[in-house]
């Protein structure tokens, strides 16, 4: 496998994933959310467009992602460990990318 293909496959592999009322996947440079029947609705956003991430609840958590333009994405009925893992991954990737962008 050449270096370009290896780098592309590393960029596409998710760092963290969680499911609830939809699925959330955190990649090194973006966050993807899928919803709908058979996950046909895909919403992708770059990390620099995310303003904040919040987790509410302990049993059926709600992961709230707020964007710079004021929109909010709520993923409901997530497991608490998954919600915390997704939140930590988003914050870690934002902090690593922040100083260079």
C-alpha positions as a Python dict, from the first residue, in 0.01 Angstrom:
ca = {
    (1, 'X'): (0, 0, 0),
    (2, 'X'): (148, 333, -100),
    (3, 'X'): (172, 626, 142),
    (4, 'X'): (-113, 823, -19),
    (5, 'X'): (-356, 533, 13),
    (6, 'X'): (-239, 464, 368),
    (7, 'X'): (-282, 830, 467),
    (8, 'X'): (-629, 845, 307),
    (9, 'X'): (-741, 531, 491),
    (10, 'X'): (-610, 671, 821),
    (11, 'X'): (-801, 997, 767),
    (12, 'X'): (-1123, 810, 697),
    (13, 'X'): (-1109, 578, 998),
    (14, 'X'): (-1330, 712, 1279),
    (15, 'X'): (-1179, 809, 1612),
    (16, 'X'): (-1503, 775, 1806),
    (17, 'X'): (-1855, 663, 1727),
    (18, 'X'): (-2187, 670, 1906),
    (19, 'X'): (-2546, 580, 1828),
    (20, 'X'): (-2878, 702, 1956),
    (21, 'X'): (-3153, 871, 1759),
    (22, 'X'): (-2881, 885, 1491),
    (23, 'X'): (-2518, 783, 1457),
    (24, 'X'): (-2225, 1016, 1518),
    (25, 'X'): (-1877, 945, 1384),
    (26, 'X'): (-1573, 1160, 1467),
    (27, 'X'): (-1292, 1162, 1210),
    (28, 'X'): (-964, 1354, 1238),
    (29, 'X'): (-1098, 1651, 1039),
    (30, 'X'): (-1479, 1628, 1055),
    (31, 'X'): (-1787, 1497, 1233),
    (32, 'X'): (-2049, 1295, 1044),
    (33, 'X'): (-2403, 1235, 1161),
    (34, 'X'): (-2642, 990, 1002),
    (35, 'X'): (-3013, 958, 1062),
    (36, 'X'): (-3327, 830, 901),
    (37, 'X'): (-3432, 490, 793),
    (38, 'X'): (-3124, 290, 687),
    (39, 'X'): (-2910, 596, 771),
    (40, 'X'): (-2974, 758, 435),
    (41, 'X'): (-2948, 1115, 569),
    (42, 'X'): (-2581, 1208, 613),
    (43, 'X'): (-2471, 1539, 763),
    (44, 'X'): (-2099, 1620, 765),
    (45, 'X'): (-1935, 1922, 926),
    (46, 'X'): (-1574, 2034, 960),
    (47, 'X'): (-1429, 2062, 1312),
    (48, 'X'): (-1371, 2438, 1283),
    (49, 'X'): (-1747, 2488, 1237),
    (50, 'X'): (-1826, 2336, 1579),
    (51, 'X'): (-1864, 2588, 1862),
    (52, 'X'): (-1941, 2357, 2155),
    (53, 'X'): (-2037, 2003, 2256),
    (54, 'X'): (-2253, 1918, 2557),
    (55, 'X'): (-2385, 1597, 2716),
    (56, 'X'): (-2704, 1592, 2923),
    (57, 'X'): (-2849, 1303, 3118),
    (58, 'X'): (-2710, 979, 3259),
    (59, 'X'): (-2921, 694, 3121),
    (60, 'X'): (-3052, 811, 2783),
    (61, 'X'): (-2812, 1096, 2714),
    (62, 'X'): (-2855, 1379, 2468),
    (63, 'X'): (-2543, 1489, 2284),
    (64, 'X'): (-2579, 1850, 2169),
    (65, 'X'): (-2340, 1988, 1909),
    (66, 'X'): (-2365, 2364, 1853),
    (67, 'X'): (-2228, 2519, 1535),
    (68, 'X'): (-2077, 2862, 1475),
    (69, 'X'): (-2378, 2979, 1275),
    (70, 'X'): (-2610, 2911, 1571),
    (71, 'X'): (-2761, 2578, 1467),
    (72, 'X'): (-2779, 2285, 1708),
    (73, 'X'): (-2773, 1913, 1646),
    (74, 'X'): (-2925, 1692, 1917),
    (75, 'X'): (-2857, 1319, 1916),
    (76, 'X'): (-3095, 1167, 2171),
    (77, 'X'): (-3095, 832, 2353),
    (78, 'X'): (-2719, 777, 2349),
    (79, 'X'): (-2545, 562, 2607),
    (80, 'X'): (-2352, 774, 2859),
    (81, 'X'): (-2005, 624, 2783),
    (82, 'X'): (-2055, 668, 2407),
    (83, 'X'): (-2168, 1029, 2450),
    (84, 'X'): (-1865, 1109, 2667),
    (85, 'X'): (-1631, 938, 2421),
    (86, 'X'): (-1769, 1136, 2125),
    (87, 'X'): (-1754, 1463, 2321),
    (88, 'X'): (-1394, 1398, 2431),
    (89, 'X'): (-1287, 1305, 2077),
    (90, 'X'): (-1438, 1622, 1930),
    (91, 'X'): (-1275, 1840, 2194),
    (92, 'X'): (-939, 1663, 2157),
    (93, 'X'): (-940, 1701, 1778),
    (94, 'X'): (-1042, 2068, 1804),
    (95, 'X'): (-762, 2141, 2051),
    (96, 'X'): (-504, 1968, 1830),
    (97, 'X'): (-620, 2148, 1516),
    (98, 'X'): (-684, 2488, 1678),
    (99, 'X'): (-338, 2648, 1694),
    (100, 'X'): (-250, 2566, 1332),
    (101, 'X'): (-568, 2685, 1162),
}
